[in-house]
């Protein structure tokens, strides 16, 4: 697990360093971290194709704030884990825009950061195997579940809209849903399954996804969609 830490306060960076050094037990021996006093140097490294698995970002920083930096990171790495460090929990709602996976209050950092990193480490291990297989007489394809944004029923076929591109399979949505990771997807209506992770914005009865797709939520599914999105985000704050 490669981690980038961005915080403009040296004291906070050193505190994070201390937490990470204690976290590097034998089962996390592959962990490494680099520390940045601001977003500019990190963006330079990203331009040089130097990437990380996890980005720990302070939200309130001089110059480029953490939310702006996260948006730039997401442009370069659609699948990266972004974790915000903050003293203001109300910023959590703004994370929909950049798909932040966790928020940690700085006063709880020593207690919560190791738990969050351990969870992300396990997620990364599981995601190496979290694929949906499409198999026909003439084709075999593995789709990474993390890259699926939504799945729409079109006639006898299901169309997978990915973060980049799409794929088609002759399967029912129920067959697909039963093979997807539990708690990561929901029905927006009876003809469309959406990745909760890929929801960028939920407004009225419409979901805006990170790949630019817009999904309408049926009246019969509105309550469940709100509940599932709320549950997903509460578990990450």
mmCIF file of the C-alpha atoms, coordinates in Angstrom:
data_MODEL
# 
_entry.id   MODEL 
# 
loop_
_atom_site.group_PDB 
_atom_site.id 
_atom_site.type_symbol 
_atom_site.label_atom_id 
_atom_site.label_alt_id 
_atom_site.label_comp_id 
_atom_site.label_asym_id 
_atom_site.label_entity_id 
_atom_site.label_seq_id 
_atom_site.pdbx_PDB_ins_code 
_atom_site.Cartn_x 
_atom_site.Cartn_y 
_atom_site.Cartn_z 
_atom_site.occupancy 
_atom_site.B_iso_or_equiv 
_atom_site.pdbx_formal_charge 
_atom_site.auth_seq_id 
_atom_site.auth_comp_id 
_atom_site.auth_asym_id 
_atom_site.auth_atom_id 
_atom_site.pdbx_PDB_model_num 
ATOM 1   C CA . UNK A 1 1   ? 0.000   0.000   0.000   1.00 0.00 ? 1   UNK A CA 1 
ATOM 2   C CA . UNK A 1 2   ? 1.500   3.310   -1.139  1.00 0.00 ? 2   UNK A CA 1 
ATOM 3   C CA . UNK A 1 3   ? 0.266   6.369   0.767   1.00 0.00 ? 3   UNK A CA 1 
ATOM 4   C CA . UNK A 1 4   ? 0.591   10.082  0.007   1.00 0.00 ? 4   UNK A CA 1 
ATOM 5   C CA . UNK A 1 5   ? 0.095   12.434  2.966   1.00 0.00 ? 5   UNK A CA 1 
ATOM 6   C CA . UNK A 1 6   ? -0.677  16.077  2.205   1.00 0.00 ? 6   UNK A CA 1 
ATOM 7   C CA . UNK A 1 7   ? -0.921  18.544  5.088   1.00 0.00 ? 7   UNK A CA 1 
ATOM 8   C CA . UNK A 1 8   ? 0.503   22.047  5.390   1.00 0.00 ? 8   UNK A CA 1 
ATOM 9   C CA . UNK A 1 9   ? 1.195   21.673  9.128   1.00 0.00 ? 9   UNK A CA 1 
ATOM 10  C CA . UNK A 1 10  ? 4.490   19.981  9.928   1.00 0.00 ? 10  UNK A CA 1 
ATOM 11  C CA . UNK A 1 11  ? 3.236   18.912  13.362  1.00 0.00 ? 11  UNK A CA 1 
ATOM 12  C CA . UNK A 1 12  ? 0.302   17.048  11.796  1.00 0.00 ? 12  UNK A CA 1 
ATOM 13  C CA . UNK A 1 13  ? 2.544   15.386  9.219   1.00 0.00 ? 13  UNK A CA 1 
ATOM 14  C CA . UNK A 1 14  ? 4.829   14.148  11.989  1.00 0.00 ? 14  UNK A CA 1 
ATOM 15  C CA . UNK A 1 15  ? 1.852   12.867  13.966  1.00 0.00 ? 15  UNK A CA 1 
ATOM 16  C CA . UNK A 1 16  ? 0.650   10.950  10.909  1.00 0.00 ? 16  UNK A CA 1 
ATOM 17  C CA . UNK A 1 17  ? 4.179   9.601   10.386  1.00 0.00 ? 17  UNK A CA 1 
ATOM 18  C CA . UNK A 1 18  ? 4.146   8.308   13.965  1.00 0.00 ? 18  UNK A CA 1 
ATOM 19  C CA . UNK A 1 19  ? 0.784   6.593   13.459  1.00 0.00 ? 19  UNK A CA 1 
ATOM 20  C CA . UNK A 1 20  ? 1.893   4.985   10.199  1.00 0.00 ? 20  UNK A CA 1 
ATOM 21  C CA . UNK A 1 21  ? 5.159   3.722   11.673  1.00 0.00 ? 21  UNK A CA 1 
ATOM 22  C CA . UNK A 1 22  ? 3.203   1.932   14.417  1.00 0.00 ? 22  UNK A CA 1 
ATOM 23  C CA . UNK A 1 23  ? 0.775   0.613   11.808  1.00 0.00 ? 23  UNK A CA 1 
ATOM 24  C CA . UNK A 1 24  ? 3.558   -1.118  9.831   1.00 0.00 ? 24  UNK A CA 1 
ATOM 25  C CA . UNK A 1 25  ? 3.194   -4.472  11.520  1.00 0.00 ? 25  UNK A CA 1 
ATOM 26  C CA . UNK A 1 26  ? 4.311   -7.630  9.659   1.00 0.00 ? 26  UNK A CA 1 
ATOM 27  C CA . UNK A 1 27  ? 0.943   -7.971  7.894   1.00 0.00 ? 27  UNK A CA 1 
ATOM 28  C CA . UNK A 1 28  ? 1.348   -4.410  6.555   1.00 0.00 ? 28  UNK A CA 1 
ATOM 29  C CA . UNK A 1 29  ? 5.027   -4.693  5.686   1.00 0.00 ? 29  UNK A CA 1 
ATOM 30  C CA . UNK A 1 30  ? 4.441   -3.444  2.145   1.00 0.00 ? 30  UNK A CA 1 
ATOM 31  C CA . UNK A 1 31  ? 3.202   -0.046  3.343   1.00 0.00 ? 31  UNK A CA 1 
ATOM 32  C CA . UNK A 1 32  ? 5.168   3.035   2.332   1.00 0.00 ? 32  UNK A CA 1 
ATOM 33  C CA . UNK A 1 33  ? 4.370   6.732   2.650   1.00 0.00 ? 33  UNK A CA 1 
ATOM 34  C CA . UNK A 1 34  ? 5.523   10.055  1.256   1.00 0.00 ? 34  UNK A CA 1 
ATOM 35  C CA . UNK A 1 35  ? 4.767   13.437  2.829   1.00 0.00 ? 35  UNK A CA 1 
ATOM 36  C CA . UNK A 1 36  ? 3.880   16.692  1.065   1.00 0.00 ? 36  UNK A CA 1 
ATOM 37  C CA . UNK A 1 37  ? 3.448   20.171  2.636   1.00 0.00 ? 37  UNK A CA 1 
ATOM 38  C CA . UNK A 1 38  ? 1.045   21.164  -0.134  1.00 0.00 ? 38  UNK A CA 1 
ATOM 39  C CA . UNK A 1 39  ? -0.776  19.946  -3.212  1.00 0.00 ? 39  UNK A CA 1 
ATOM 40  C CA . UNK A 1 40  ? 1.556   21.454  -5.817  1.00 0.00 ? 40  UNK A CA 1 
ATOM 41  C CA . UNK A 1 41  ? 4.410   19.000  -5.301  1.00 0.00 ? 41  UNK A CA 1 
ATOM 42  C CA . UNK A 1 42  ? 2.032   16.049  -5.298  1.00 0.00 ? 42  UNK A CA 1 
ATOM 43  C CA . UNK A 1 43  ? 0.456   17.162  -8.574  1.00 0.00 ? 43  UNK A CA 1 
ATOM 44  C CA . UNK A 1 44  ? 3.924   17.461  -10.078 1.00 0.00 ? 44  UNK A CA 1 
ATOM 45  C CA . UNK A 1 45  ? 4.651   13.849  -9.112  1.00 0.00 ? 45  UNK A CA 1 
ATOM 46  C CA . UNK A 1 46  ? 1.323   12.734  -10.579 1.00 0.00 ? 46  UNK A CA 1 
ATOM 47  C CA . UNK A 1 47  ? 2.262   14.405  -13.850 1.00 0.00 ? 47  UNK A CA 1 
ATOM 48  C CA . UNK A 1 48  ? 5.455   12.361  -13.753 1.00 0.00 ? 48  UNK A CA 1 
ATOM 49  C CA . UNK A 1 49  ? 3.304   9.203   -13.470 1.00 0.00 ? 49  UNK A CA 1 
ATOM 50  C CA . UNK A 1 50  ? 4.102   8.675   -9.796  1.00 0.00 ? 50  UNK A CA 1 
ATOM 51  C CA . UNK A 1 51  ? 0.886   7.444   -8.187  1.00 0.00 ? 51  UNK A CA 1 
ATOM 52  C CA . UNK A 1 52  ? -0.340  6.160   -4.827  1.00 0.00 ? 52  UNK A CA 1 
ATOM 53  C CA . UNK A 1 53  ? -3.016  3.779   -3.610  1.00 0.00 ? 53  UNK A CA 1 
ATOM 54  C CA . UNK A 1 54  ? -4.240  6.022   -0.773  1.00 0.00 ? 54  UNK A CA 1 
ATOM 55  C CA . UNK A 1 55  ? -4.225  9.817   -0.431  1.00 0.00 ? 55  UNK A CA 1 
ATOM 56  C CA . UNK A 1 56  ? -4.550  11.313  3.063   1.00 0.00 ? 56  UNK A CA 1 
ATOM 57  C CA . UNK A 1 57  ? -5.530  14.937  2.521   1.00 0.00 ? 57  UNK A CA 1 
ATOM 58  C CA . UNK A 1 58  ? -6.056  17.812  4.903   1.00 0.00 ? 58  UNK A CA 1 
ATOM 59  C CA . UNK A 1 59  ? -9.160  19.683  3.727   1.00 0.00 ? 59  UNK A CA 1 
ATOM 60  C CA . UNK A 1 60  ? -8.182  23.161  4.932   1.00 0.00 ? 60  UNK A CA 1 
ATOM 61  C CA . UNK A 1 61  ? -4.778  24.172  3.584   1.00 0.00 ? 61  UNK A CA 1 
ATOM 62  C CA . UNK A 1 62  ? -3.170  27.377  2.418   1.00 0.00 ? 62  UNK A CA 1 
ATOM 63  C CA . UNK A 1 63  ? -3.257  27.717  -1.343  1.00 0.00 ? 63  UNK A CA 1 
ATOM 64  C CA . UNK A 1 64  ? -4.902  24.649  -2.825  1.00 0.00 ? 64  UNK A CA 1 
ATOM 65  C CA . UNK A 1 65  ? -7.455  23.140  -0.405  1.00 0.00 ? 65  UNK A CA 1 
ATOM 66  C CA . UNK A 1 66  ? -7.964  19.406  -0.025  1.00 0.00 ? 66  UNK A CA 1 
ATOM 67  C CA . UNK A 1 67  ? -11.234 19.262  -1.978  1.00 0.00 ? 67  UNK A CA 1 
ATOM 68  C CA . UNK A 1 68  ? -9.664  20.943  -5.009  1.00 0.00 ? 68  UNK A CA 1 
ATOM 69  C CA . UNK A 1 69  ? -6.618  18.692  -4.763  1.00 0.00 ? 69  UNK A CA 1 
ATOM 70  C CA . UNK A 1 70  ? -8.836  15.615  -4.521  1.00 0.00 ? 70  UNK A CA 1 
ATOM 71  C CA . UNK A 1 71  ? -10.618 16.589  -7.732  1.00 0.00 ? 71  UNK A CA 1 
ATOM 72  C CA . UNK A 1 72  ? -7.243  16.828  -9.515  1.00 0.00 ? 72  UNK A CA 1 
ATOM 73  C CA . UNK A 1 73  ? -6.198  13.453  -8.109  1.00 0.00 ? 73  UNK A CA 1 
ATOM 74  C CA . UNK A 1 74  ? -9.453  11.909  -9.294  1.00 0.00 ? 74  UNK A CA 1 
ATOM 75  C CA . UNK A 1 75  ? -8.768  13.171  -12.825 1.00 0.00 ? 75  UNK A CA 1 
ATOM 76  C CA . UNK A 1 76  ? -5.445  11.335  -12.811 1.00 0.00 ? 76  UNK A CA 1 
ATOM 77  C CA . UNK A 1 77  ? -6.524  8.247   -10.845 1.00 0.00 ? 77  UNK A CA 1 
ATOM 78  C CA . UNK A 1 78  ? -10.161 7.286   -10.985 1.00 0.00 ? 78  UNK A CA 1 
ATOM 79  C CA . UNK A 1 79  ? -9.755  4.319   -8.649  1.00 0.00 ? 79  UNK A CA 1 
ATOM 80  C CA . UNK A 1 80  ? -7.562  5.789   -5.895  1.00 0.00 ? 80  UNK A CA 1 
ATOM 81  C CA . UNK A 1 81  ? -8.689  5.870   -2.261  1.00 0.00 ? 81  UNK A CA 1 
ATOM 82  C CA . UNK A 1 82  ? -9.047  9.399   -0.898  1.00 0.00 ? 82  UNK A CA 1 
ATOM 83  C CA . UNK A 1 83  ? -9.249  9.967   2.866   1.00 0.00 ? 83  UNK A CA 1 
ATOM 84  C CA . UNK A 1 84  ? -9.889  13.445  4.250   1.00 0.00 ? 84  UNK A CA 1 
ATOM 85  C CA . UNK A 1 85  ? -8.487  14.725  7.543   1.00 0.00 ? 85  UNK A CA 1 
ATOM 86  C CA . UNK A 1 86  ? -10.527 17.564  8.973   1.00 0.00 ? 86  UNK A CA 1 
ATOM 87  C CA . UNK A 1 87  ? -11.707 19.378  12.080  1.00 0.00 ? 87  UNK A CA 1 
ATOM 88  C CA . UNK A 1 88  ? -15.087 20.050  10.451  1.00 0.00 ? 88  UNK A CA 1 
ATOM 89  C CA . UNK A 1 89  ? -17.313 16.980  9.891   1.00 0.00 ? 89  UNK A CA 1 
ATOM 90  C CA . UNK A 1 90  ? -19.765 19.044  7.822   1.00 0.00 ? 90  UNK A CA 1 
ATOM 91  C CA . UNK A 1 91  ? -17.271 18.875  4.934   1.00 0.00 ? 91  UNK A CA 1 
ATOM 92  C CA . UNK A 1 92  ? -18.200 15.210  4.502   1.00 0.00 ? 92  UNK A CA 1 
ATOM 93  C CA . UNK A 1 93  ? -21.140 16.006  2.232   1.00 0.00 ? 93  UNK A CA 1 
ATOM 94  C CA . UNK A 1 94  ? -18.837 17.753  -0.229  1.00 0.00 ? 94  UNK A CA 1 
ATOM 95  C CA . UNK A 1 95  ? -16.914 14.522  -0.684  1.00 0.00 ? 95  UNK A CA 1 
ATOM 96  C CA . UNK A 1 96  ? -19.577 13.162  -3.030  1.00 0.00 ? 96  UNK A CA 1 
ATOM 97  C CA . UNK A 1 97  ? -17.921 15.236  -5.731  1.00 0.00 ? 97  UNK A CA 1 
ATOM 98  C CA . UNK A 1 98  ? -14.592 13.399  -5.446  1.00 0.00 ? 98  UNK A CA 1 
ATOM 99  C CA . UNK A 1 99  ? -15.720 10.010  -4.115  1.00 0.00 ? 99  UNK A CA 1 
ATOM 100 C CA . UNK A 1 100 ? -13.846 10.266  -0.829  1.00 0.00 ? 100 UNK A CA 1 
ATOM 101 C CA . UNK A 1 101 ? -13.997 6.915   0.925   1.00 0.00 ? 101 UNK A CA 1 
ATOM 102 C CA . UNK A 1 102 ? -13.460 8.124   4.502   1.00 0.00 ? 102 UNK A CA 1 
ATOM 103 C CA . UNK A 1 103 ? -13.350 11.210  6.739   1.00 0.00 ? 103 UNK A CA 1 
ATOM 104 C CA . UNK A 1 104 ? -11.296 11.322  9.898   1.00 0.00 ? 104 UNK A CA 1 
ATOM 105 C CA . UNK A 1 105 ? -11.566 14.051  12.495  1.00 0.00 ? 105 UNK A CA 1 
ATOM 106 C CA . UNK A 1 106 ? -8.053  15.120  13.439  1.00 0.00 ? 106 UNK A CA 1 
ATOM 107 C CA . UNK A 1 107 ? -8.806  14.798  17.132  1.00 0.00 ? 107 UNK A CA 1 
ATOM 108 C CA . UNK A 1 108 ? -9.596  11.096  16.509  1.00 0.00 ? 108 UNK A CA 1 
ATOM 109 C CA . UNK A 1 109 ? -6.720  10.431  14.128  1.00 0.00 ? 109 UNK A CA 1 
ATOM 110 C CA . UNK A 1 110 ? -4.512  8.263   16.368  1.00 0.00 ? 110 UNK A CA 1 
ATOM 111 C CA . UNK A 1 111 ? -7.467  6.042   17.189  1.00 0.00 ? 111 UNK A CA 1 
ATOM 112 C CA . UNK A 1 112 ? -9.260  5.942   13.844  1.00 0.00 ? 112 UNK A CA 1 
ATOM 113 C CA . UNK A 1 113 ? -6.557  6.159   11.160  1.00 0.00 ? 113 UNK A CA 1 
ATOM 114 C CA . UNK A 1 114 ? -5.097  2.669   11.821  1.00 0.00 ? 114 UNK A CA 1 
ATOM 115 C CA . UNK A 1 115 ? -8.609  1.155   11.611  1.00 0.00 ? 115 UNK A CA 1 
ATOM 116 C CA . UNK A 1 116 ? -9.338  2.986   8.363   1.00 0.00 ? 116 UNK A CA 1 
ATOM 117 C CA . UNK A 1 117 ? -6.039  1.935   6.790   1.00 0.00 ? 117 UNK A CA 1 
ATOM 118 C CA . UNK A 1 118 ? -6.529  -1.652  7.885   1.00 0.00 ? 118 UNK A CA 1 
ATOM 119 C CA . UNK A 1 119 ? -9.954  -1.644  6.228   1.00 0.00 ? 119 UNK A CA 1 
ATOM 120 C CA . UNK A 1 120 ? -8.566  -0.150  3.014   1.00 0.00 ? 120 UNK A CA 1 
ATOM 121 C CA . UNK A 1 121 ? -5.744  -2.681  3.015   1.00 0.00 ? 121 UNK A CA 1 
ATOM 122 C CA . UNK A 1 122 ? -8.284  -5.504  3.236   1.00 0.00 ? 122 UNK A CA 1 
ATOM 123 C CA . UNK A 1 123 ? -10.425 -3.878  0.537   1.00 0.00 ? 123 UNK A CA 1 
ATOM 124 C CA . UNK A 1 124 ? -7.439  -3.724  -1.782  1.00 0.00 ? 124 UNK A CA 1 
ATOM 125 C CA . UNK A 1 125 ? -6.750  -7.404  -1.209  1.00 0.00 ? 125 UNK A CA 1 
ATOM 126 C CA . UNK A 1 126 ? -10.381 -8.289  -1.921  1.00 0.00 ? 126 UNK A CA 1 
ATOM 127 C CA . UNK A 1 127 ? -10.596 -6.040  -4.988  1.00 0.00 ? 127 UNK A CA 1 
ATOM 128 C CA . UNK A 1 128 ? -7.864  -8.027  -6.652  1.00 0.00 ? 128 UNK A CA 1 
ATOM 129 C CA . UNK A 1 129 ? -10.472 -10.786 -6.809  1.00 0.00 ? 129 UNK A CA 1 
ATOM 130 C CA . UNK A 1 130 ? -13.650 -8.664  -7.163  1.00 0.00 ? 130 UNK A CA 1 
ATOM 131 C CA . UNK A 1 131 ? -14.375 -9.287  -10.813 1.00 0.00 ? 131 UNK A CA 1 
ATOM 132 C CA . UNK A 1 132 ? -17.562 -10.104 -12.665 1.00 0.00 ? 132 UNK A CA 1 
ATOM 133 C CA . UNK A 1 133 ? -17.041 -12.707 -15.371 1.00 0.00 ? 133 UNK A CA 1 
ATOM 134 C CA . UNK A 1 134 ? -18.926 -12.606 -18.667 1.00 0.00 ? 134 UNK A CA 1 
ATOM 135 C CA . UNK A 1 135 ? -18.693 -15.868 -20.559 1.00 0.00 ? 135 UNK A CA 1 
ATOM 136 C CA . UNK A 1 136 ? -20.321 -16.787 -23.879 1.00 0.00 ? 136 UNK A CA 1 
ATOM 137 C CA . UNK A 1 137 ? -19.588 -19.326 -26.615 1.00 0.00 ? 137 UNK A CA 1 
ATOM 138 C CA . UNK A 1 138 ? -17.333 -16.789 -28.344 1.00 0.00 ? 138 UNK A CA 1 
ATOM 139 C CA . UNK A 1 139 ? -16.166 -14.447 -25.577 1.00 0.00 ? 139 UNK A CA 1 
ATOM 140 C CA . UNK A 1 140 ? -14.686 -14.419 -22.095 1.00 0.00 ? 140 UNK A CA 1 
ATOM 141 C CA . UNK A 1 141 ? -14.349 -11.111 -20.255 1.00 0.00 ? 141 UNK A CA 1 
ATOM 142 C CA . UNK A 1 142 ? -13.565 -10.055 -16.693 1.00 0.00 ? 142 UNK A CA 1 
ATOM 143 C CA . UNK A 1 143 ? -14.988 -6.746  -15.500 1.00 0.00 ? 143 UNK A CA 1 
ATOM 144 C CA . UNK A 1 144 ? -13.506 -5.107  -12.402 1.00 0.00 ? 144 UNK A CA 1 
ATOM 145 C CA . UNK A 1 145 ? -16.463 -4.390  -10.112 1.00 0.00 ? 145 UNK A CA 1 
ATOM 146 C CA . UNK A 1 146 ? -14.785 -1.243  -8.835  1.00 0.00 ? 146 UNK A CA 1 
ATOM 147 C CA . UNK A 1 147 ? -14.843 0.192   -12.379 1.00 0.00 ? 147 UNK A CA 1 
ATOM 148 C CA . UNK A 1 148 ? -18.553 -0.465  -13.000 1.00 0.00 ? 148 UNK A CA 1 
ATOM 149 C CA . UNK A 1 149 ? -20.641 2.727   -12.714 1.00 0.00 ? 149 UNK A CA 1 
ATOM 150 C CA . UNK A 1 150 ? -24.057 1.392   -13.679 1.00 0.00 ? 150 UNK A CA 1 
ATOM 151 C CA . UNK A 1 151 ? -25.745 -1.475  -15.475 1.00 0.00 ? 151 UNK A CA 1 
ATOM 152 C CA . UNK A 1 152 ? -28.823 -0.887  -17.638 1.00 0.00 ? 152 UNK A CA 1 
ATOM 153 C CA . UNK A 1 153 ? -31.251 -3.390  -19.084 1.00 0.00 ? 153 UNK A CA 1 
ATOM 154 C CA . UNK A 1 154 ? -31.640 -2.928  -22.841 1.00 0.00 ? 154 UNK A CA 1 
ATOM 155 C CA . UNK A 1 155 ? -33.922 -5.556  -24.354 1.00 0.00 ? 155 UNK A CA 1 
ATOM 156 C CA . UNK A 1 156 ? -32.480 -9.009  -23.728 1.00 0.00 ? 156 UNK A CA 1 
ATOM 157 C CA . UNK A 1 157 ? -29.082 -7.558  -22.862 1.00 0.00 ? 157 UNK A CA 1 
ATOM 158 C CA . UNK A 1 158 ? -27.445 -5.852  -19.907 1.00 0.00 ? 158 UNK A CA 1 
ATOM 159 C CA . UNK A 1 159 ? -25.090 -2.973  -20.720 1.00 0.00 ? 159 UNK A CA 1 
ATOM 160 C CA . UNK A 1 160 ? -22.256 -2.288  -18.278 1.00 0.00 ? 160 UNK A CA 1 
ATOM 161 C CA . UNK A 1 161 ? -21.231 1.374   -18.265 1.00 0.00 ? 161 UNK A CA 1 
ATOM 162 C CA . UNK A 1 162 ? -17.693 1.516   -16.896 1.00 0.00 ? 162 UNK A CA 1 
ATOM 163 C CA . UNK A 1 163 ? -15.570 4.447   -15.772 1.00 0.00 ? 163 UNK A CA 1 
ATOM 164 C CA . UNK A 1 164 ? -14.203 4.203   -19.296 1.00 0.00 ? 164 UNK A CA 1 
ATOM 165 C CA . UNK A 1 165 ? -16.126 2.432   -22.044 1.00 0.00 ? 165 UNK A CA 1 
ATOM 166 C CA . UNK A 1 166 ? -18.924 -0.134  -21.856 1.00 0.00 ? 166 UNK A CA 1 
ATOM 167 C CA . UNK A 1 167 ? -19.595 -3.841  -22.284 1.00 0.00 ? 167 UNK A CA 1 
ATOM 168 C CA . UNK A 1 168 ? -22.660 -5.966  -23.056 1.00 0.00 ? 168 UNK A CA 1 
ATOM 169 C CA . UNK A 1 169 ? -23.858 -9.357  -21.839 1.00 0.00 ? 169 UNK A CA 1 
ATOM 170 C CA . UNK A 1 170 ? -27.010 -11.409 -22.287 1.00 0.00 ? 170 UNK A CA 1 
ATOM 171 C CA . UNK A 1 171 ? -27.864 -11.660 -18.586 1.00 0.00 ? 171 UNK A CA 1 
ATOM 172 C CA . UNK A 1 172 ? -30.725 -10.548 -16.347 1.00 0.00 ? 172 UNK A CA 1 
ATOM 173 C CA . UNK A 1 173 ? -30.094 -7.758  -13.865 1.00 0.00 ? 173 UNK A CA 1 
ATOM 174 C CA . UNK A 1 174 ? -30.996 -10.095 -11.011 1.00 0.00 ? 174 UNK A CA 1 
ATOM 175 C CA . UNK A 1 175 ? -28.339 -12.600 -12.140 1.00 0.00 ? 175 UNK A CA 1 
ATOM 176 C CA . UNK A 1 176 ? -25.794 -9.777  -12.199 1.00 0.00 ? 176 UNK A CA 1 
ATOM 177 C CA . UNK A 1 177 ? -26.874 -8.256  -8.882  1.00 0.00 ? 177 UNK A CA 1 
ATOM 178 C CA . UNK A 1 178 ? -26.410 -11.565 -7.077  1.00 0.00 ? 178 UNK A CA 1 
ATOM 179 C CA . UNK A 1 179 ? -22.772 -11.690 -8.273  1.00 0.00 ? 179 UNK A CA 1 
ATOM 180 C CA . UNK A 1 180 ? -21.867 -8.119  -7.291  1.00 0.00 ? 180 UNK A CA 1 
ATOM 181 C CA . UNK A 1 181 ? -20.128 -7.240  -3.976  1.00 0.00 ? 181 UNK A CA 1 
ATOM 182 C CA . UNK A 1 182 ? -22.711 -6.909  -1.215  1.00 0.00 ? 182 UNK A CA 1 
ATOM 183 C CA . UNK A 1 183 ? -23.513 -3.356  -0.125  1.00 0.00 ? 183 UNK A CA 1 
ATOM 184 C CA . UNK A 1 184 ? -21.732 -1.731  -3.088  1.00 0.00 ? 184 UNK A CA 1 
ATOM 185 C CA . UNK A 1 185 ? -24.614 -1.569  -5.605  1.00 0.00 ? 185 UNK A CA 1 
ATOM 186 C CA . UNK A 1 186 ? -28.305 -0.638  -5.576  1.00 0.00 ? 186 UNK A CA 1 
ATOM 187 C CA . UNK A 1 187 ? -31.309 -0.619  -7.886  1.00 0.00 ? 187 UNK A CA 1 
ATOM 188 C CA . UNK A 1 188 ? -32.238 2.885   -9.078  1.00 0.00 ? 188 UNK A CA 1 
ATOM 189 C CA . UNK A 1 189 ? -35.238 1.356   -10.808 1.00 0.00 ? 189 UNK A CA 1 
ATOM 190 C CA . UNK A 1 190 ? -36.094 -2.131  -12.016 1.00 0.00 ? 190 UNK A CA 1 
ATOM 191 C CA . UNK A 1 191 ? -34.064 -1.580  -15.186 1.00 0.00 ? 191 UNK A CA 1 
ATOM 192 C CA . UNK A 1 192 ? -30.875 -0.062  -13.743 1.00 0.00 ? 192 UNK A CA 1 
ATOM 193 C CA . UNK A 1 193 ? -28.283 -1.017  -11.107 1.00 0.00 ? 193 UNK A CA 1 
ATOM 194 C CA . UNK A 1 194 ? -25.914 1.690   -9.846  1.00 0.00 ? 194 UNK A CA 1 
ATOM 195 C CA . UNK A 1 195 ? -22.561 1.514   -8.066  1.00 0.00 ? 195 UNK A CA 1 
ATOM 196 C CA . UNK A 1 196 ? -22.900 3.554   -4.862  1.00 0.00 ? 196 UNK A CA 1 
ATOM 197 C CA . UNK A 1 197 ? -19.180 4.288   -4.998  1.00 0.00 ? 197 UNK A CA 1 
ATOM 198 C CA . UNK A 1 198 ? -19.668 5.929   -8.415  1.00 0.00 ? 198 UNK A CA 1 
ATOM 199 C CA . UNK A 1 199 ? -22.400 8.359   -7.338  1.00 0.00 ? 199 UNK A CA 1 
ATOM 200 C CA . UNK A 1 200 ? -21.061 11.882  -7.626  1.00 0.00 ? 200 UNK A CA 1 
ATOM 201 C CA . UNK A 1 201 ? -24.268 13.713  -6.778  1.00 0.00 ? 201 UNK A CA 1 
ATOM 202 C CA . UNK A 1 202 ? -27.820 12.863  -5.743  1.00 0.00 ? 202 UNK A CA 1 
ATOM 203 C CA . UNK A 1 203 ? -30.379 15.575  -6.345  1.00 0.00 ? 203 UNK A CA 1 
ATOM 204 C CA . UNK A 1 204 ? -34.138 15.208  -6.594  1.00 0.00 ? 204 UNK A CA 1 
ATOM 205 C CA . UNK A 1 205 ? -34.674 11.932  -8.405  1.00 0.00 ? 205 UNK A CA 1 
ATOM 206 C CA . UNK A 1 206 ? -31.442 11.960  -10.400 1.00 0.00 ? 206 UNK A CA 1 
ATOM 207 C CA . UNK A 1 207 ? -28.032 10.459  -9.768  1.00 0.00 ? 207 UNK A CA 1 
ATOM 208 C CA . UNK A 1 208 ? -24.965 11.926  -11.455 1.00 0.00 ? 208 UNK A CA 1 
ATOM 209 C CA . UNK A 1 209 ? -22.187 9.367   -11.827 1.00 0.00 ? 209 UNK A CA 1 
ATOM 210 C CA . UNK A 1 210 ? -18.444 9.909   -12.134 1.00 0.00 ? 210 UNK A CA 1 
ATOM 211 C CA . UNK A 1 211 ? -18.390 8.739   -15.758 1.00 0.00 ? 211 UNK A CA 1 
ATOM 212 C CA . UNK A 1 212 ? -20.894 11.454  -16.724 1.00 0.00 ? 212 UNK A CA 1 
ATOM 213 C CA . UNK A 1 213 ? -23.918 9.137   -16.853 1.00 0.00 ? 213 UNK A CA 1 
ATOM 214 C CA . UNK A 1 214 ? -27.179 10.417  -15.351 1.00 0.00 ? 214 UNK A CA 1 
ATOM 215 C CA . UNK A 1 215 ? -29.581 7.913   -13.803 1.00 0.00 ? 215 UNK A CA 1 
ATOM 216 C CA . UNK A 1 216 ? -33.208 8.575   -12.896 1.00 0.00 ? 216 UNK A CA 1 
ATOM 217 C CA . UNK A 1 217 ? -34.536 7.054   -9.667  1.00 0.00 ? 217 UNK A CA 1 
ATOM 218 C CA . UNK A 1 218 ? -38.062 5.670   -9.810  1.00 0.00 ? 218 UNK A CA 1 
ATOM 219 C CA . UNK A 1 219 ? -40.541 6.764   -7.139  1.00 0.00 ? 219 UNK A CA 1 
ATOM 220 C CA . UNK A 1 220 ? -40.811 3.214   -5.853  1.00 0.00 ? 220 UNK A CA 1 
ATOM 221 C CA . UNK A 1 221 ? -37.035 3.066   -5.251  1.00 0.00 ? 221 UNK A CA 1 
ATOM 222 C CA . UNK A 1 222 ? -36.464 6.568   -3.831  1.00 0.00 ? 222 UNK A CA 1 
ATOM 223 C CA . UNK A 1 223 ? -36.671 5.618   -0.150  1.00 0.00 ? 223 UNK A CA 1 
ATOM 224 C CA . UNK A 1 224 ? -34.361 2.622   -0.548  1.00 0.00 ? 224 UNK A CA 1 
ATOM 225 C CA . UNK A 1 225 ? -31.845 4.606   -2.611  1.00 0.00 ? 225 UNK A CA 1 
ATOM 226 C CA . UNK A 1 226 ? -31.659 7.335   0.045   1.00 0.00 ? 226 UNK A CA 1 
ATOM 227 C CA . UNK A 1 227 ? -31.283 4.728   2.786   1.00 0.00 ? 227 UNK A CA 1 
ATOM 228 C CA . UNK A 1 228 ? -28.521 2.808   0.984   1.00 0.00 ? 228 UNK A CA 1 
ATOM 229 C CA . UNK A 1 229 ? -26.550 5.940   0.085   1.00 0.00 ? 229 UNK A CA 1 
ATOM 230 C CA . UNK A 1 230 ? -26.862 7.228   3.649   1.00 0.00 ? 230 UNK A CA 1 
ATOM 231 C CA . UNK A 1 231 ? -25.719 3.910   5.099   1.00 0.00 ? 231 UNK A CA 1 
ATOM 232 C CA . UNK A 1 232 ? -22.769 3.723   2.702   1.00 0.00 ? 232 UNK A CA 1 
ATOM 233 C CA . UNK A 1 233 ? -21.547 7.215   3.609   1.00 0.00 ? 233 UNK A CA 1 
ATOM 234 C CA . UNK A 1 234 ? -22.174 6.915   7.351   1.00 0.00 ? 234 UNK A CA 1 
ATOM 235 C CA . UNK A 1 235 ? -19.849 3.916   7.396   1.00 0.00 ? 235 UNK A CA 1 
ATOM 236 C CA . UNK A 1 236 ? -17.131 6.126   5.886   1.00 0.00 ? 236 UNK A CA 1 
ATOM 237 C CA . UNK A 1 237 ? -17.321 9.118   8.226   1.00 0.00 ? 237 UNK A CA 1 
# 
